[in-house]
Amino acid sequence: MPELQEFSEEFQDQIILLGIDIGQFTGLGHPRDASKLLDSMGITYPAGFTDDGDVVEKYKVLAMPTTVFIDRQGRIFQKWTGALDRGTVTRLAKAMLNQDVD
């Protein structure tokens, strides 16, 4: 998550990063625990929780973490299951931004 925080700060004028905890659907914790973790790591990008199972179903979240890149038109540009390093996040985001210009 610290890498996502750095990414969020660098691209704040171009991309909205939103974290959504779905731990309650996977049995991996309680929203209260996630909130404490975010605070302890200094995460300032918007993050929250959902009790709406449709979110998990709509984006086909089968594992955690899952990252979904959604373009300006609201279309899924890329879905990534598993951890993302800073370089991969940046590469995918730039590809999405370049696609939006075309």
N, C-alpha and C positions, 0 to 999 in steps of 0.2 A: 503493500500500500504506500510506503514512502515514495516509491518510484512513480506511482500514479499521482501523488501529491505534487511532486516536482513537475510532472507532465502538465497537470492542471494549471499550475502557476505559469509555465512557459506558454501554453496555448490558450490562456484564459479569454483572449479576445476573439478566438476563432472556433473554439470547441467548448461545449458544456459537458463536463464530466459529472455523472450522477451515480452514486453508489447505492445499491438496493440490497439489503440483507434479506436472504430467504432461508436463513438457518432454521426457522421453525418448521419448514417443509422438509428439511433434510435431517432433522434431529441433531443439528450441529450448533446448539446453543440457543440462548434467549436474547431478544433484542437489547435487553439491559446490558448483557455482557458485551455485545457488539458495540454499543455506545461507549462503554468504558474503554474498549480497545481503541476505537477511533480517537478518543480524547487523549489517551496515553501516547499515541503515535503522532499527535499534532495534525491530524487530518482535518482540513478546513473546506474541502470541496463538498458540495451538497451530498448528503447521505441520509438514508432513511430505511424504513422497514415496510413490508407489505404483508397483509394477511389475505391478499387476493391471489388465490391459486391460479387464476387466469394469466397472471404475469408469467409464472413459471411455465405454463402450458404454451402461451403465445410465442414466447421466445425459445421454447424447447430447451430449457435449462435442465440438463441431465447430470451435471456435476458442478462443484464449486472449486475455484471461481469460474464464472463464465462472463465473458466480456462481449457486449453487443455494440457494434458501431452502427449508428443510425444517421443517415444523411439528412440534409436540410429538407428533403421532400418527405421525410418520415419512412424511408425505405431502409431495410436492413442491408448495409453495405458488406459487413463481415461479422461473423460470430466466431469467437475463439473460446475454446474450453481448455481450462488449465491456466497455470500462472503465465503472466506476460512480463517480459523484461522491458526496460525503458526503450531500448532500440526498436523492438517489435511494435510497441504501442505507437511510437513516433512514426515509424514507417507506414503502418496501416492508416494512421490519422492523416498523414500527408497525402497518401494515395486517395483517401476519401475526399479530402479538400480539393485536390486537383481534379477529381472526377466531377465535383460540384461546379467547377468553373466551366467545364466543357458544355 
